[in-house]
Amino acid sequence: MQNKKNVNRKKNKIKAENDASLAIYLFKNRSKRGVVKVFSMVLILGLCFTIIYPILKLVPIVFSSIEDLGNPNVIWIPLKGSTVSFQAAVRLVMPEGVMTILKSVVYAAGIMVIQVFFSAMVGYALARVNFPGRKLVFALVIVVFLLPRQSLLLAQYIYFTHFDVLGIMDIFTAAGEIKLINNPIALVMLAVFGFGVNQSLFIFLFSQFFKNIPKELEEAALIDGCGFYRTYFKIMIPNAIPIISTVGILSFVWNYGDTYFTNYFNPEGAYMSTLLSSTFTSANKEYIQNALRTWYEIPLVTDIAFDAVKQAAVLIFLIPLAVVYLIGQRKLVENMENSGLVG
């Protein structure tokens, strides 16, 4: 009996120790999770504040009357609401009204379609077609992505200034060449030949995506009688909708906001991005201030008014991007894992 009692006591002691160890483990685990949650929440709130704060600071600037700008009593809410900053921004950077934005959107959408179409074909060829020099071509794509755009500018500018293809321009022009600078065809040609805005990145993304598609799909299509082109357009492209949507959104956003290629190859084009960069410069500050005095009969216009009109113009410029983001942000986030960025 005594031995049995001792055994029971030992069992109870072991059970109590196990329960205590389990309680300590659970407490530590919950504490760690709690600390991680608090840290994550603080980090998220900090990031949100960092992103949203500048936008909130714009409200009392762009929606205030010009006379109230610089008033120390105005912190978050304007004393007198006004849309003068937006009206002035429209007159300065939108000479054709809404058509200015529409033309910029059409341009960005057109270049987007070209970039997606040709980048997909090149990416598929690099991923699934065995041809001599494939690794060299892929390496050149990476090199173009890594090189600064300025390193290729001189050669591209000279090429489009004296455009000729194997001397055949002698047939069409007396000079034997044509000038494509200040012509949107130059921007289209850059996209067609893979030198558009960040297009080497798009080719890389398509290549990585197509590498991850099982080869059994192509083999099954071949057994069913599909040729190379039919397999590509009927099998591979429908399966590449995730990367197409991702590249499409990125291409539209980057081309819509591009000022590098548009300034050099089509500077007289009515693009919102180039109009913004050329209008709101330090050299034009006095002109814009005088314009505000004349247009709206305001006796005193400070440098803050110049900044207010500039910020209002930027907000107008961002409207199409906000629409694209609201429409495509869910697809963009969902497709990132399948786009080759993590593959």
Beta strands, then each sheet from edge to edge (+ up, - down):
end
